[in-house]
Amino acid sequence: MKELFIHIVIASLAIYLLFNFLPTIVTVYKVIFTLTIIGICFLDAYLVLSNNTKLLKLTKIALSIVLLCIVIVILIYYITKFLVFADMYGIEQILIDHKSIAKLLFFSICFLQPIILPLPEAVTLPAGSAVLGSFEGALFGFLGSVLGIIVMYFIARIGGLKLVSKLIKEKHLKSYQEYVSKNETIILTLMFIIPILPDEIICVGAGISKVSFKRFIFIALLAKLVTSSLLAYSVYLAKLFSLSTTQLVIASSIIVTIIFLLSIFIKKLLKKSNSEEVYMTSQGD
């Protein structure tokens, strides 16, 4: 009975989502989904009455697949709708029109950016700071993007490696992992700060290359603290230095990159100097 109750919950949730979150979907598709769910439920009832409960696991998988399909369609529908609105009116106007939930909406946008939302930070963060203020824009942008990065990292870590291993030869994958492991700090930091690749690509690359979570999150926290603060205060800084937002982002990225590379160079010099001192001391002994 417990198994049957779970099936009823999944079926009810699927029908609820179908009719309440997809108002514009063609009726024929609603009918197909509904009939599929009802058919599986009738099959459940037959299996219970015939005491063939072992096959209930298969019908639960079938219901779960139907539910997953509906959720994917809902995500595609609302993401596409949001992107159309964002293109027509701009994110700033969307936040203004929904000012009562602007903080939650902005946080959600930043959270979804590294996962499924193809919008650059250079667009979202200045818009958020224009409505919420620079401090809150930076704060919610930072928290949202970091949380999204963590989620995307684990999605790639759990499911991505299995998929990639089927598409790429094992020796090539190992070579890539070895290369990234030797240079992961430099590569990840530069990619997060310099807007060359989307964050979701960086997270997937880190996930499948088995970059340690502690190092990954440390780099992500530092990089996002820089980019979130910079972009949230970009309007103020652009006026102060008479630069456009794009010019400011490029200039800041170059400065941060130079500082980062210098810190690595100095670290290597100090390490080399210490090694030489140790060697000279051992020779003297």
C-alpha positions as CSV (number, residue, x, y, z in Angstrom):
1,M,0.0,0.0,0.0
2,K,2.9,2.3,0.7
3,E,4.3,1.8,-2.8
4,L,0.8,2.4,-4.3
5,F,0.5,5.7,-2.3
6,I,3.9,6.9,-3.7
7,H,2.6,6.2,-7.2
8,I,-0.6,8.2,-6.5
9,V,1.4,11.1,-5.2
10,I,3.7,11.1,-8.3
11,A,0.7,10.9,-10.7
12,S,-1.2,13.6,-8.9
13,L,1.9,15.9,-8.9
14,A,2.4,15.3,-12.6
15,I,-1.2,16.2,-13.5
16,Y,-1.2,19.2,-11.2
17,L,2.0,20.6,-12.8
18,L,0.6,19.8,-16.3
19,F,-2.6,21.8,-15.9
20,N,-1.4,24.6,-13.6
21,F,2.0,25.5,-15.0
22,L,1.6,24.9,-18.7
23,P,-1.5,27.0,-19.5
24,T,-0.6,27.5,-23.2
25,I,0.4,23.9,-24.1
26,V,-1.6,22.4,-26.9
27,T,-4.6,20.4,-25.6
28,V,-3.7,17.2,-27.5
29,Y,-0.4,17.0,-25.5
30,K,-2.2,17.5,-22.2
31,V,-4.5,14.6,-23.2
32,I,-1.6,12.4,-24.2
33,F,0.2,13.0,-20.9
34,T,-3.0,12.6,-18.8
35,L,-4.0,9.4,-20.6
36,T,-0.5,8.0,-20.1
37,I,-0.6,8.8,-16.4
38,I,-4.1,7.3,-16.0
39,G,-3.1,4.2,-17.9
40,I,-0.1,3.6,-15.7
41,C,-2.4,4.1,-12.6
42,F,-4.8,1.5,-13.9
43,L,-1.9,-0.9,-14.5
44,D,-0.9,-0.3,-10.9
45,A,-4.3,-1.2,-9.7
46,Y,-4.3,-4.4,-11.8
47,L,-0.8,-5.4,-10.4
48,V,-2.0,-4.9,-6.8
49,L,-5.2,-6.9,-7.4
50,S,-3.2,-9.7,-9.0
51,N,-0.6,-9.6,-6.2
52,N,2.1,-9.0,-8.8
53,T,3.7,-6.2,-6.7
54,K,7.2,-6.8,-8.0
55,L,6.3,-5.0,-11.3
56,L,5.2,-1.9,-9.4
57,K,8.9,-0.7,-9.4
58,L,8.7,-0.6,-13.2
59,T,5.4,1.4,-13.2
60,K,7.0,3.8,-10.6
61,I,9.9,4.4,-13.0
62,A,7.4,5.0,-15.8
63,L,5.5,7.6,-13.7
64,S,8.8,9.2,-12.7
65,I,9.8,9.6,-16.3
66,V,6.5,11.2,-17.2
67,L,6.9,13.6,-14.3
68,L,10.5,14.4,-15.3
69,C,9.3,15.1,-18.9
70,I,6.7,17.5,-17.6
71,V,9.2,19.3,-15.4
72,I,11.6,19.7,-18.3
73,V,8.9,21.1,-20.5
74,I,7.9,23.5,-17.7
75,L,11.5,24.7,-17.3
76,I,12.0,25.2,-21.0
77,Y,8.7,27.1,-21.2
78,Y,9.4,29.5,-18.4
79,I,13.1,30.0,-19.2
80,T,12.2,30.8,-22.8
81,K,9.4,33.1,-21.7
82,F,11.8,34.9,-19.3
83,L,14.5,35.3,-21.9
84,V,12.0,36.8,-24.3
85,F,10.9,39.2,-21.6
86,A,14.5,40.0,-20.7
87,D,15.3,40.7,-24.3
88,M,12.3,42.9,-24.8
89,Y,12.2,44.8,-21.6
90,G,15.5,44.2,-19.8
91,I,16.1,42.5,-16.5
92,E,16.0,45.9,-14.7
93,Q,12.5,46.5,-15.9
94,I,11.4,43.0,-14.9
95,L,12.7,43.6,-11.4
96,I,11.0,47.0,-11.2
97,D,7.7,45.5,-12.3
98,H,8.0,42.8,-9.5
99,K,9.6,45.0,-6.8
100,S,7.8,43.1,-4.0
101,I,9.7,40.0,-4.9
102,A,12.7,41.6,-6.6
103,K,15.3,40.3,-4.2
104,L,14.0,36.7,-4.5
105,L,13.7,37.0,-8.2
106,F,17.2,38.5,-8.6
107,F,18.7,35.8,-6.3
108,S,16.9,33.1,-8.4
109,I,18.3,34.5,-11.7
110,C,21.9,34.5,-10.3
111,F,21.4,31.0,-8.9
112,L,20.1,29.7,-12.2
113,Q,22.8,31.4,-14.3
114,P,25.5,28.7,-13.8
115,I,23.0,25.9,-14.3
116,I,20.5,26.6,-17.1
117,L,20.1,30.4,-17.6
118,P,22.3,31.7,-20.5
119,L,22.7,35.3,-19.2
120,P,26.1,36.9,-18.5
121,E,26.8,38.5,-15.2
122,A,27.7,41.7,-16.9
123,V,24.0,42.0,-17.8
124,T,22.3,40.8,-14.6
125,L,24.4,42.3,-11.8
126,P,24.3,45.9,-13.0
127,A,20.5,45.6,-13.5
128,G,20.1,44.1,-10.1
129,S,22.2,46.8,-8.4
130,A,20.3,49.5,-10.3
131,V,17.0,48.3,-8.6
132,L,18.2,46.9,-5.3
133,G,21.2,49.1,-4.7
134,S,24.9,48.3,-5.2
135,F,25.4,46.5,-1.8
136,E,22.3,44.3,-2.0
137,G,23.0,43.7,-5.7
138,A,26.5,42.4,-4.9
139,L,25.3,40.4,-1.9
140,F,22.4,38.6,-3.6
141,G,24.4,38.2,-6.8
142,F,27.3,36.7,-4.9
143,L,25.2,34.3,-2.8
144,G,23.0,33.2,-5.7
145,S,25.9,32.6,-8.2
146,V,28.0,30.7,-5.6
147,L,25.1,28.5,-4.6
148,G,24.4,27.8,-8.3
149,I,28.0,27.0,-9.0
150,I,28.1,24.5,-6.2
151,V,24.9,22.8,-7.5
152,M,26.3,22.7,-11.1
153,Y,29.6,21.3,-9.9
154,F,27.9,18.4,-8.2
155,I,25.6,17.8,-11.1
156,A,28.7,17.5,-13.3
157,R,30.6,15.5,-10.7
158,I,27.8,12.9,-10.3
159,G,26.3,12.6,-13.7
160,G,28.7,14.4,-16.1
161,L,31.7,12.1,-15.7
162,K,29.6,9.0,-16.6
163,L,28.3,10.7,-19.8
164,V,31.7,12.1,-20.8
165,S,33.5,8.8,-20.2
166,K,31.1,7.3,-22.9
167,L,31.9,10.0,-25.4
168,I,35.7,10.4,-24.8
169,K,38.4,7.8,-24.8
170,E,39.6,7.0,-21.3
171,K,43.3,7.8,-22.0
172,H,42.3,11.2,-23.4
173,L,40.2,11.9,-20.3
174,K,43.0,10.9,-18.0
175,S,45.5,13.2,-19.9
176,Y,43.0,16.1,-19.6
177,Q,42.5,15.4,-15.8
178,E,46.3,15.3,-15.2
179,Y,46.8,18.6,-17.1
180,V,44.0,20.3,-15.2
181,S,45.1,19.0,-11.9
182,K,48.6,20.5,-12.3
183,N,47.3,23.9,-13.4
184,E,43.8,23.9,-11.8
185,T,44.3,27.0,-9.6
186,I,45.5,29.2,-12.4
187,I,43.0,27.9,-14.9
188,L,39.9,28.1,-12.7
189,T,40.7,31.5,-11.2
190,L,41.3,33.1,-14.6
191,M,38.2,31.5,-16.2
192,F,36.0,32.7,-13.4
193,I,37.3,36.2,-13.4
194,I,37.8,36.8,-17.1
195,P,34.4,36.5,-19.0
196,I,35.6,34.1,-21.7
197,L,33.5,31.0,-20.9
198,P,30.1,30.7,-19.2
199,D,30.2,29.6,-15.5
200,E,28.3,26.4,-16.3
201,I,31.1,25.3,-18.7
202,I,33.7,25.9,-16.0
203,C,31.7,24.0,-13.4
204,V,31.2,21.0,-15.8
205,G,34.9,21.0,-16.6
206,A,35.8,21.1,-12.9
207,G,33.3,18.4,-12.1
208,I,34.4,15.9,-14.7
209,S,38.1,16.6,-14.1
210,K,37.8,15.7,-10.4
211,V,39.0,19.1,-9.1
212,S,38.8,18.9,-5.3
213,F,35.6,20.5,-4.0
214,K,37.5,22.5,-1.3
215,R,39.9,24.1,-3.8
216,F,37.1,24.6,-6.3
217,I,34.7,26.4,-3.9
218,F,37.6,28.5,-2.4
219,I,38.5,29.7,-5.9
220,A,34.8,30.3,-6.8
221,L,34.2,32.3,-3.6
222,L,37.2,34.6,-4.2
223,A,36.5,35.0,-7.9
224,K,32.7,35.7,-7.5
225,L,33.4,38.1,-4.6
226,V,35.5,40.1,-7.1
227,T,33.2,39.9,-10.1
228,S,30.0,40.4,-8.1
229,S,31.3,43.5,-6.3
230,L,32.9,44.9,-9.4
231,L,29.8,44.5,-11.6
232,A,27.3,45.6,-8.9
233,Y,29.3,48.8,-8.4
234,S,30.1,49.1,-12.1
235,V,27.7,52.0,-12.8
236,Y,29.3,54.1,-10.0
237,L,32.8,53.1,-11.0
238,A,32.1,53.7,-14.7
239,K,31.0,57.3,-14.0
240,L,34.0,57.8,-11.7
241,F,36.5,56.7,-14.3
242,S,34.5,57.8,-17.4
243,L,34.4,54.2,-18.7
244,S,31.6,52.1,-20.1
245,T,30.6,49.0,-18.2
246,T,32.3,46.7,-20.8
247,Q,35.5,48.7,-20.7
248,L,35.5,48.6,-16.9
249,V,35.0,44.9,-16.8
250,I,37.8,44.3,-19.3
251,A,40.2,46.7,-17.5
252,S,39.4,45.2,-14.1
253,S,39.8,41.6,-15.5
254,I,43.3,42.5,-16.9
255,I,44.3,44.1,-13.6
256,V,43.1,41.2,-11.5
257,T,44.8,38.7,-13.9
258,I,48.1,40.6,-13.7
259,I,48.0,40.7,-9.8
260,F,47.1,37.0,-9.7
261,L,49.9,36.0,-12.1
262,L,52.4,38.2,-10.1
263,S,51.4,36.5,-6.9
264,I,52.1,33.1,-8.5
265,F,55.4,34.3,-9.8
266,I,56.4,35.7,-6.4
267,K,55.3,32.5,-4.7
268,K,57.5,30.4,-7.1
269,L,60.5,32.7,-6.5
270,L,60.1,32.4,-2.7
271,K,59.8,28.6,-3.0
272,K,62.9,28.5,-5.2
273,S,64.8,30.7,-2.8
274,N,63.8,28.6,0.2
275,S,64.9,25.4,-1.7
276,E,68.3,27.0,-2.4
277,E,68.7,28.0,1.3
278,V,67.9,24.5,2.4
279,Y,70.4,23.1,-0.2
280,M,73.2,25.5,1.0
281,T,72.5,24.7,4.6
282,S,72.7,20.9,3.9
283,Q,76.0,21.4,2.0
284,G,77.4,23.5,4.9
285,D,76.6,20.7,7.4
